[in-house]
Amino acid sequence: MAWSSAPPLPSSSLSPVLSVFDGVEDWLSNHPAFAPAVSITVVTFLIASVCTLYIRQRWRSYFDAACKAAFAEVDIDHSGSIDKNELYVGVLELYLQLHRYGLNIRTPPRDKVEKLMDLADADGRGLELEKFKEVIEPLVR
């Protein structure tokens, strides 16, 4: 995605951020020695705030794209739903990735993964993409 294609932040999103600086100008007129440090702090705060607002605004599309990609990887038989075997293979793949990054943790036993699947898949038809997103979202927030 090109930066230029991103939607602009609505000005109403910025008003809580900018309200933090009400009165800073008056304070600086009484404490001019702090102006350079305050300027750097203000700019850093504004950049961080705008970036945070932008990411929150775009969160849903990023999350949806990541879930769709992960779902496609785990749905080995391309049936449109994830069964217990596919979920366990996905968990194993996740743990292999974690080991590659140096985390030495044990893979959960298959029966525990199957119990989680049973909780998420009440009707026994497997997890479709939307249900998969519902299960994953609390884990990444």
C-alpha positions as a Python dict, from the first residue, in 0.01 Angstrom:
ca = {
    (1, 'M'): (0, 0, 0),
    (2, 'A'): (136, 337, -96),
    (3, 'W'): (130, 607, 168),
    (4, 'S'): (-41, 842, -73),
    (5, 'S'): (-343, 610, -99),
    (6, 'A'): (-408, 621, 275),
    (7, 'P'): (-714, 819, 380),
    (8, 'P'): (-643, 1141, 568),
    (9, 'L'): (-711, 1154, 937),
    (10, 'P'): (-1027, 1346, 1019),
    (11, 'S'): (-952, 1671, 1200),
    (12, 'S'): (-1186, 1560, 1480),
    (13, 'S'): (-939, 1277, 1554),
    (14, 'L'): (-664, 1527, 1617),
    (15, 'S'): (-850, 1763, 1853),
    (16, 'P'): (-788, 1551, 2167),
    (17, 'V'): (-419, 1535, 2076),
    (18, 'L'): (-389, 1906, 2014),
    (19, 'S'): (-581, 1999, 2329),
    (20, 'V'): (-285, 1865, 2530),
    (21, 'F'): (-90, 2170, 2417),
    (22, 'D'): (-337, 2433, 2533),
    (23, 'G'): (-146, 2673, 2752),
    (24, 'V'): (202, 2556, 2644),
    (25, 'E'): (264, 2884, 2463),
    (26, 'D'): (191, 3088, 2777),
    (27, 'W'): (412, 2864, 2988),
    (28, 'L'): (698, 2890, 2737),
    (29, 'S'): (678, 3270, 2736),
    (30, 'N'): (753, 3255, 3111),
    (31, 'H'): (1024, 2983, 3073),
    (32, 'P'): (1209, 3053, 2745),
    (33, 'A'): (1510, 2838, 2835),
    (34, 'F'): (1294, 2526, 2799),
    (35, 'A'): (1172, 2611, 2448),
    (36, 'P'): (1411, 2380, 2252),
    (37, 'A'): (1340, 2079, 2475),
    (38, 'V'): (966, 2143, 2474),
    (39, 'S'): (969, 2187, 2096),
    (40, 'I'): (1137, 1849, 2046),
    (41, 'T'): (900, 1687, 2294),
    (42, 'V'): (594, 1843, 2129),
    (43, 'V'): (700, 1733, 1781),
    (44, 'T'): (779, 1380, 1902),
    (45, 'F'): (445, 1360, 2082),
    (46, 'L'): (255, 1485, 1777),
    (47, 'I'): (428, 1239, 1544),
    (48, 'A'): (361, 949, 1782),
    (49, 'S'): (-1, 1056, 1829),
    (50, 'V'): (-70, 1091, 1458),
    (51, 'C'): (96, 753, 1389),
    (52, 'T'): (-111, 590, 1662),
    (53, 'L'): (-432, 743, 1528),
    (54, 'Y'): (-343, 631, 1176),
    (55, 'I'): (-273, 273, 1285),
    (56, 'R'): (-596, 259, 1485),
    (57, 'Q'): (-786, 388, 1184),
    (58, 'R'): (-627, 125, 958),
    (59, 'W'): (-628, -159, 1216),
    (60, 'R'): (-932, -338, 1078),
    (61, 'S'): (-798, -362, 723),
    (62, 'Y'): (-454, -478, 844),
    (63, 'F'): (-609, -734, 1078),
    (64, 'D'): (-847, -864, 811),
    (65, 'A'): (-563, -905, 560),
    (66, 'A'): (-341, -1085, 812),
    (67, 'C'): (-622, -1320, 915),
    (68, 'K'): (-709, -1396, 555),
    (69, 'A'): (-346, -1484, 479),
    (70, 'A'): (-309, -1698, 793),
    (71, 'F'): (-639, -1872, 723),
    (72, 'A'): (-531, -1954, 367),
    (73, 'E'): (-206, -2104, 500),
    (74, 'V'): (-380, -2318, 761),
    (75, 'D'): (-671, -2431, 540),
    (76, 'I'): (-460, -2704, 381),
    (77, 'D'): (-744, -2874, 191),
    (78, 'H'): (-890, -2539, 72),
    (79, 'S'): (-1233, -2634, 203),
    (80, 'G'): (-1309, -2286, 335),
    (81, 'S'): (-1297, -2400, 697),
    (82, 'I'): (-1027, -2511, 938),
    (83, 'D'): (-1067, -2847, 1108),
    (84, 'K'): (-886, -2980, 1416),
    (85, 'N'): (-599, -3129, 1214),
    (86, 'E'): (-541, -2808, 1020),
    (87, 'L'): (-553, -2602, 1337),
    (88, 'Y'): (-294, -2824, 1502),
    (89, 'V'): (-67, -2803, 1197),
    (90, 'G'): (-103, -2422, 1218),
    (91, 'V'): (-9, -2428, 1587),
    (92, 'L'): (295, -2646, 1510),
    (93, 'E'): (400, -2405, 1236),
    (94, 'L'): (362, -2111, 1475),
    (95, 'Y'): (582, -2281, 1733),
    (96, 'L'): (844, -2363, 1467),
    (97, 'Q'): (853, -1993, 1379),
    (98, 'L'): (891, -1900, 1745),
    (99, 'H'): (1182, -2145, 1778),
    (100, 'R'): (1348, -1984, 1476),
    (101, 'Y'): (1336, -1654, 1665),
    (102, 'G'): (1508, -1813, 1964),
    (103, 'L'): (1209, -1877, 2190),
    (104, 'N'): (1253, -2220, 2343),
    (105, 'I'): (894, -2306, 2433),
    (106, 'R'): (706, -2632, 2411),
    (107, 'T'): (424, -2696, 2172),
    (108, 'P'): (94, -2750, 2353),
    (109, 'P'): (-34, -3108, 2353),
    (110, 'R'): (-270, -3191, 2068),
    (111, 'D'): (-560, -3263, 2307),
    (112, 'K'): (-540, -2907, 2447),
    (113, 'V'): (-552, -2757, 2098),
    (114, 'E'): (-848, -2983, 2016),
    (115, 'K'): (-1029, -2866, 2332),
    (116, 'L'): (-980, -2504, 2224),
    (117, 'M'): (-1115, -2594, 1882),
    (118, 'D'): (-1419, -2759, 2041),
    (119, 'L'): (-1490, -2438, 2234),
    (120, 'A'): (-1460, -2221, 1923),
    (121, 'D'): (-1636, -2462, 1687),
    (122, 'A'): (-1965, -2535, 1861),
    (123, 'D'): (-2140, -2676, 1552),
    (124, 'G'): (-1852, -2908, 1455),
    (125, 'R'): (-1823, -2779, 1096),
    (126, 'G'): (-1480, -2623, 1143),
    (127, 'L'): (-1378, -2260, 1169),
    (128, 'E'): (-1470, -2044, 874),
    (129, 'L'): (-1282, -1720, 813),
    (130, 'E'): (-1517, -1495, 1014),
    (131, 'K'): (-1517, -1730, 1314),
    (132, 'F'): (-1138, -1761, 1283),
    (133, 'K'): (-1112, -1381, 1308),
    (134, 'E'): (-1336, -1381, 1617),
    (135, 'V'): (-1107, -1636, 1783),
    (136, 'I'): (-782, -1459, 1684),
    (137, 'E'): (-875, -1096, 1755),
    (138, 'P'): (-866, -1115, 2137),
    (139, 'L'): (-523, -1276, 2113),
    (140, 'V'): (-368, -984, 1925),
    (141, 'R'): (-520, -687, 2108),
}
